[in-house]
Amino acid sequence: MGDKKKKEASQKRWKKVLFVIAAVLFVFVMVISSMGSQWITGLAPIKPGDTVVLDYTLYDAAGTPLLTTDSVLYEQMYSKGGSILYAKQLTMTANQSLKTAIYPIPVYIAENGGNYEEFALYNPEYNAISSALVGMRTNEKKKVSLTSGISMSKLFSSESLMAGNVNMSTLAVGDILAMGVSESSNATASNNSVTYIRLAEVTRITDSGAVIDFGYPSAEITVSSFKST
């Protein structure tokens, strides 16, 4: 092949390559245009006041998950006989404090006919998660300390436990109990106060009753999406 023909063939080849590149760039521009400013939001960090959708898992002091939005983790724990609740994604405002003592979260309970009940996320836990969201980005994970320096243990008498259908004779340290909690310190099963479910761990047994810990020391959160204000 002569030099002239080689040069023409080379030019045709490069024109084809440049055409492909131009087509790819065109598609890329079209995709970016269709996304509007969402792709920029995904790169930007969360600011106070932004609305955030997140996945999360709450852990006890031993690092055992007790509540999660991760369906795979839930199935793994449940199949092994673990005490765990399944929840949907949580939507909250970044760096906004909760004005109530409890934030109710719908949770799935297989033992209750597959129905949903409301789980009590305590004020300090909600605020710790909300504060930790600032500076995070979409798909970023973070471990959050929820109850640092706060004791959530309470001594229950054997009489009060028996009234709640908890048999003291079969109770052991490490047992996980589904307890009803309320914003009212005087709430009982017989009054009209709204109660929420909370998984709590038996940490000590005495002659007069049992010490039960309602605290979840840590959570792992993952930003699914967020919307800037």
BELURTA-V996922 format. One record per residue. N is the residue number from 1. RES is the residue in one small letter. PSI is psi in whole degrees, -180 to 180 (* if undefined). Layout:
n=N res=RES psi=PSI
n=N res=RES psi=PSI
This chain:
n=1 res=m psi=133
n=2 res=g psi=166
n=3 res=d psi=-37
n=4 res=k psi=-44
n=5 res=k psi=-37
n=6 res=k psi=-42
n=7 res=k psi=-42
n=8 res=e psi=-42
n=9 res=a psi=-40
n=10 res=s psi=-41
n=11 res=q psi=-43
n=12 res=k psi=-41
n=13 res=r psi=-45
n=14 res=w psi=-35
n=15 res=k psi=-39
n=16 res=k psi=-44
n=17 res=v psi=-45
n=18 res=l psi=-34
n=19 res=f psi=-42
n=20 res=v psi=-44
n=21 res=i psi=-44
n=22 res=a psi=-40
n=23 res=a psi=-42
n=24 res=v psi=-44
n=25 res=l psi=-37
n=26 res=f psi=-46
n=27 res=v psi=-42
n=28 res=f psi=-44
n=29 res=v psi=-41
n=30 res=m psi=-41
n=31 res=v psi=-47
n=32 res=i psi=-42
n=33 res=s psi=-40
n=34 res=s psi=-25
n=35 res=m psi=-16
n=36 res=g psi=-130
n=37 res=s psi=5
n=38 res=q psi=-36
n=39 res=w psi=-31
n=40 res=i psi=-40
n=41 res=t psi=-38
n=42 res=g psi=-28
n=43 res=l psi=-26
n=44 res=a psi=151
n=45 res=p psi=159
n=46 res=i psi=138
n=47 res=k psi=158
n=48 res=p psi=133
n=49 res=g psi=-14
n=50 res=d psi=146
n=51 res=t psi=123
n=52 res=v psi=135
n=53 res=v psi=126
n=54 res=l psi=153
n=55 res=d psi=153
n=56 res=y psi=157
n=57 res=t psi=130
n=58 res=l psi=136
n=59 res=y psi=150
n=60 res=d psi=-176
n=61 res=a psi=-26
n=62 res=a psi=-1
n=63 res=g psi=15
n=64 res=t psi=129
n=65 res=p psi=134
n=66 res=l psi=-20
n=67 res=l psi=137
n=68 res=t psi=156
n=69 res=t psi=0
n=70 res=d psi=107
n=71 res=s psi=-35
n=72 res=v psi=-47
n=73 res=l psi=-42
n=74 res=y psi=-48
n=75 res=e psi=-39
n=76 res=q psi=-48
n=77 res=m psi=-43
n=78 res=y psi=-39
n=79 res=s psi=-23
n=80 res=k psi=2
n=81 res=g psi=13
n=82 res=g psi=153
n=83 res=s psi=108
n=84 res=i psi=145
n=85 res=l psi=149
n=86 res=y psi=129
n=87 res=a psi=162
n=88 res=k psi=171
n=89 res=q psi=150
n=90 res=l psi=135
n=91 res=t psi=125
n=92 res=m psi=166
n=93 res=t psi=129
n=94 res=a psi=132
n=95 res=n psi=35
n=96 res=q psi=122
n=97 res=s psi=145
n=98 res=l psi=134
n=99 res=k psi=-5
n=100 res=t psi=168
n=101 res=a psi=-28
n=102 res=i psi=139
n=103 res=y psi=113
n=104 res=p psi=135
n=105 res=i psi=125
n=106 res=p psi=129
n=107 res=v psi=145
n=108 res=y psi=130
n=109 res=i psi=108
n=110 res=a psi=-37
n=111 res=e psi=-13
n=112 res=n psi=37
n=113 res=g psi=20
n=114 res=g psi=16
n=115 res=n psi=165
n=116 res=y psi=140
n=117 res=e psi=173
n=118 res=e psi=125
n=119 res=f psi=145
n=120 res=a psi=109
n=121 res=l psi=116
n=122 res=y psi=156
n=123 res=n psi=-50
n=124 res=p psi=-33
n=125 res=e psi=-47
n=126 res=y psi=-46
n=127 res=n psi=-37
n=128 res=a psi=-42
n=129 res=i psi=-46
n=130 res=s psi=-42
n=131 res=s psi=-38
n=132 res=a psi=-19
n=133 res=l psi=-28
n=134 res=v psi=127
n=135 res=g psi=-14
n=136 res=m psi=163
n=137 res=r psi=168
n=138 res=t psi=134
n=139 res=n psi=2
n=140 res=e psi=142
n=141 res=k psi=153
n=142 res=k psi=142
n=143 res=k psi=129
n=144 res=v psi=133
n=145 res=s psi=128
n=146 res=l psi=-40
n=147 res=t psi=41
n=148 res=s psi=122
n=149 res=g psi=6
n=150 res=i psi=123
n=151 res=s psi=129
n=152 res=m psi=29
n=153 res=s psi=149
n=154 res=k psi=140
n=155 res=l psi=123
n=156 res=f psi=133
n=157 res=s psi=159
n=158 res=s psi=-32
n=159 res=e psi=-45
n=160 res=s psi=-35
n=161 res=l psi=-42
n=162 res=m psi=-35
n=163 res=a psi=-26
n=164 res=g psi=18
n=165 res=n psi=30
n=166 res=v psi=118
n=167 res=n psi=112
n=168 res=m psi=-31
n=169 res=s psi=-23
n=170 res=t psi=2
n=171 res=l psi=139
n=172 res=a psi=154
n=173 res=v psi=132
n=174 res=g psi=-12
n=175 res=d psi=142
n=176 res=i psi=124
n=177 res=l psi=142
n=178 res=a psi=109
n=179 res=m psi=149
n=180 res=g psi=129
n=181 res=v psi=161
n=182 res=s psi=162
n=183 res=e psi=-22
n=184 res=s psi=128
n=185 res=s psi=-17
n=186 res=n psi=11
n=187 res=a psi=140
n=188 res=t psi=169
n=189 res=a psi=-19
n=190 res=s psi=-11
n=191 res=n psi=-174
n=192 res=n psi=11
n=193 res=s psi=142
n=194 res=v psi=128
n=195 res=t psi=152
n=196 res=y psi=157
n=197 res=i psi=148
n=198 res=r psi=127
n=199 res=l psi=126
n=200 res=a psi=151
n=201 res=e psi=136
n=202 res=v psi=118
n=203 res=t psi=-19
n=204 res=r psi=142
n=205 res=i psi=130
n=206 res=t psi=177
n=207 res=d psi=-28
n=208 res=s psi=-10
n=209 res=g psi=-147
n=210 res=a psi=144
n=211 res=v psi=125
n=212 res=i psi=130
n=213 res=d psi=122
n=214 res=f psi=-2
n=215 res=g psi=145
n=216 res=y psi=103
n=217 res=p psi=-29
n=218 res=s psi=162
n=219 res=a psi=149
n=220 res=e psi=123
n=221 res=i psi=148
n=222 res=t psi=126
n=223 res=v psi=118
n=224 res=s psi=-46
n=225 res=s psi=165
n=226 res=f psi=158
n=227 res=k psi=123
n=228 res=s psi=148
n=229 res=t psi=*
